[in-house]
């Protein structure tokens, strides 16, 4: 098995050319999804699963093409990479919602930073994603969408100029889609709106077509139990205008829940700045945190006691950090963080909870500053 086969096997579902990007991985960021898409595109081309050429002009063949299901960051990056590589097969992109990158469109309350989850590693505050296609720099999610879609239009423009026929067909508002194993190929049947690349009105169609390769870039789904979606706009981080104090329950224990907790309790919170603001002059402490972060990537033991020991070793520096955080706690909010774990320290077990090192550290600091109350009580009781 060559190196390209090894990469493809990490994405493959079953024995057909059916692949999935990231849905079962532990690290979930926009950048990591784009990198996975680029790696898949590279392996598909280098292993000649997908025919591609850099010569121009090129002709899109009439063979069964490539279907990409999902027009988020992963699906769009995969299509852009294949077109940039000179893919000679027709690409069909499906999206169940209206338009490209629908989750982050207009999301002004969320901040995207390509490297910040690597803090305190070196270069973790670098604002550029440094990608060969669909590159972007840190900003509000809505601004990142604008950057990426501008890059997408540029890739599409070049690809259309190099081809004798359209390199991609896009269907949005897909109301029905099924993938079937059809002897030696995969068949997709669907109902959706064909998106015109020339500004013409979209037209709803129902079709069935065979594809030689299908890629599922469907992401991770929406929140359950009618929860407010992470990417929808709200005003949690803004001061209350009508009541002195608002009480909140943040129910969850992932990165999204921690970010909402921090936004509710820290005045002027910005995910990309908070760590540099708190640790600006604590060089020795940051150095040891960097080492602890690297160890925690492969460790299975609880991070909580390790943070306790590190903070005892840097007692004065840690007091300054916690005091700086305490001074920024909002007076107009009170928050209960509802988790599945009865012991708060169990949130720092990598085997039970999936949290980035950065957010575990901020959760620890906010706890030490008395910024919230953890609870495992039933949600109705807490209400």
N, C-alpha and C positions, 0 to 999 in steps of 0.2 A: 504494500500500500504506500503510494507516494504522499508527499506532504499535502497536496491538494485534496486527495481522497480523505485524508484525516480531517481536514477542515470541513469538507462537505458532510462527513458522517456526523459531526457535532450538530449540524443543522437539519439533517435528514429525518423524515418521519416515514417509517416503513422501508420498502425496497424501491419505490418509485422515485422520480425526481420531484418529490414533495418536500419542501423545506420550511422551517419556521425560524423566525428571528426573535430571539430574546425572551419569549413569553415564559420560559421556565428558568431563566437566569436569576441570580440573586442581586446583582448590581443593576439598578435601574436609573439611568440618567439619559438625557437627550443625546449627549455625546457618546455614551457607551452603545446606545442603539444604532447610532450612525456608524460607529466603528464596526459593529457586527455586520451591518449591511455592506460596508465596503469590503470586509473580509470575505463575505459570501460572494459578492460580485467578482472579486479577484479569483477565488477558487473555481467558480463556474466557468470563467473565461480561460484560465490557465489549464484547467483540466478538460477543456473543449466540450463541456456540457452545453455551453452556449457559444455559437460561432460569432467571432468578432474580428474586425480588421481596422487598421488605422489608415488605410488608403481611402482617398476620396476621388470621385463620388462613390458611394456604395449603394447597393440595391438591397432593399428589404425583401427577403425571400417569401415565398408563399407557404412555407412549411408551418406546422403548428408552432406557435410562438410561446412566449413567456407570460404567465399571469402573475401579477403581484396584487395581493388582497390586503388593502390597507394603505391609505395615503397620508399616514403620519410621517414623522421624521425618518423612521426606518425604511418604510416603503418608498418614499420619495428619494431618499439617498441611494437606495439600490437601483431604482430606475435611472437616476442621473448618472451613476457610476457605469452602468451597462451602456448607456448612450455615449458617454465620454470614451468608453473603450471601443466604440464602433460596432456595437451589437448589430448583427445582420438579421436577427429574428424580430418579428413584430412583438412589441410589448403592450400588454393590456393591463391597465391599472384600475382597480375597483375601490370605491370608498362608500361606506354605508351612509355617511352624512353629506352635507352640502359643501363641497369644496375641499381644497387641500389643506392639510394641517388643521383640521376643524377643532381639535381639543384646545389648542393654544390661541386660536384666532381671537383677538380682542381681549386677551387675558392681561389686564393691566396690574392686577394685584400680586401676581407671581413673578419672581425674578429667576432668570436662567443664567447660570455661570458655568462654563465648560469644565473648569478644573477645581472648583471650590470644595467639592467633596473629597478631594485628595489632601486637604489641609490636615496636618502642618507640613506636608512634604514640600520640598523645594519646587518652585514654579507653580504652586497650587493657586496663586493669585493672578496668574496669567489670564488675561481676559479673552484671548483668541482661541478658538477650537483647533486651528491649524489643520483643517481638512482639505484634501485636494479638490473636493466638490462640495457644494452647499455649505461653505464655511460661514461662520458667524462669530460675533463677539458678544460678551456679556451684556445683558439688558433686560428690560421687562419682557415677559414671554411674548406679548403682542409685537414688540419691536424686533425680537429675534425672528418671528414668523415673517415679518416684512423683509428682513435681510435674506432669509433662506429662499423665499419666493422670488426675490429679484435674481438670486443665483440660479434658481430653477429655470426662469425665463431665459437667462443667458445660455444655459446648457441646451435647452430645447431649441433655441434659435440656431445655434451652431449645428445641432444634430439634424434639424430639418433642412439646413443648407447643404449638408453633406449627402443627403439621401434623395433618391429618386421618388420615394413615397414616404408617407408619414411614419416616423419611427415609433410612435406611441399612440394608443387610443385610451381615453379616460372615460370611466363611467362613475358618476356620483349619485347620491340618493338611491343606492342599491337597496331595493326592498326585499329582494329574494336572491339568494346565492347558495348553490350547492356544488360540492366537488365530488365527482364520481370516478371510481377506478374503472376505466373503460379499456379492457384488454391491455394493450401495450402502452396506452396513453392515459392521460387524465382528462376528464371532461368537466367543464363548468357550465351550469345553466344559471341564468340570472335575469332579473328585471331591474333596469336602472336608467338613468338619464345620460345619454351620450353627451359629453362636454366638448363643445367645439373649440378648436385651437385658433379659430379665426374670428371669434367674437359673435358667432351666430347663436341663436337661442338653442338651449339644450333640448334634446328630443328623447322621450321615454321609449325604450325598446325592450323586448324580451328575446333572449337568444340562448343558444347552446352551442358550445364550441370545444374542440379538442385542443389541448396544450401539451407540449413536450415537457415543460417545467412549470411548476406552481410554487409560489413562495407566499407563506402566510406571515404578514407583517401586521397582525391584528392588535398588538399591544397587550394591555393588561386589564381592560374592561373598566366600567364605571364603578363607583362606590355602591355598596349594597344598602339596603334598608332606607332608601330615599335620602341618603346623606347628601349634603351639599358637595357638589363635585369640586375637586381640588383646583381645577382650572377655571371655575366660574368666578366672576368678580364679586367681592363683598367688601365690607369696611371694617373688618376686625382690627386692623392696625391703626385705625383712626380714633382719636379721643371721642368719647361720648358727648353728644350735644344736648341730650334731653334728660338724662338721669345721672346722679352723682357716681353711682357704681353699678356695673352690670356683672351678673354672675353667669359663668359659662361652664359647660361640661365639654371637654374634648375627649371623645370616645375613640380610642385607637392607640396603637403603640408603634406605628411605622414612622418613616421619615416625614410624611405629610402631616401626621398628627403632631409631631414635635415642632415642625415649622409653624403650625397654627398656634400651638401653645406659646412659642417664643414671640410671635407677632402680637398675641393678646396681652402679654405681660411685660414686654420690653419696649420702652418708648423709643421711637425712631429706629426700630429694628430693620436692618437690611442684611440679608443672608450673606452677601458678598463682602460686607464691611465689619460685621460684629466681632469677628475673631481678631482681626488686626487692630480694632479699637480697644479691645479688652487686653490684648497681650502685646501692645505696641512696644513696651520697654522691658519685657520679661524674656530676654534672650536665652538665659540658662534654662528656664522652665519650658520654653518652646522647644529647645533642643531635646530635652528628655521626653516631651510629649511626642516629638517626631519618632523617637526610638520606640516608644510605647505603641504608637500607631502602627509601625512596621511589624512589631511583634504580634499585635492583635489580629493581623490579616490571616495568620495561620493558627493562632492560639484558639483553644476551645474553653479556656477557663474564664471566669467572671472578670470583666473589666473593672467593676465597681471597687473591689478591694485594691486593685492595682492603682487606680486613681487616688484612693485614700492614702496609700503609701507614698505615692509621688507628691501629693499635696502636703504631707507631713514633712517630706524632705525639703520642699521649697515653701516652708510655712509662711514666711513674710510676703513672698511674691504672690502666693495664693490668696492671702488675706487682701492684698491690694486688688487682685482681679475680682474677687467676690464683692468687695466693697464698691468697686466701680460698677459692677452689675447691679448691686442693691440700689445705688443711687439712680439707676435708670428704670427701676420697676414702676409701672404705671399705678396710679392711685384710683383709677376709674374702672378697674377690672379685678375680679376674683375668679380663679379657675380651678376646677377639679379635673385631673387627668384620669380618666377611667381606663384601666388596662385589664388584661386577663390574669396577670401575675399578682398574687397576694402580697409578695414582698417586692418593694420597689427595686431593690438591688438585682432582682432577677431580670429586669429589663436590660441588664448589661451582659447577659449571657448570650453569646453569639449562636448557640445551639437552639435557642427558643425564640429570640426576637431578631428581626432583620433591621438593623439600624446602622447608619454610617458612623464612623468614629467621630466625626465633627458633631453630629447631633447627640451622640452619647455624652460627649464632653459638655455640650451646652445644657443638656438635661441635668447632668450632675451639678454643674455650676448653679443653675436656677434652683435646684433642690436645696443646695447648701445656702443659697440666699433666701430661702423660705418663700419662693415665688409662686408656689402652687401646692395643691394637696393631691397626692396620688390615692387612688381607691380602686378596689376590685368589686365593689358592691354593684348589685343589679342597676341598670340604667334607670328604671322606674323609681327605685328607692332614692337614688341620687336626685332625680328631678323633684 
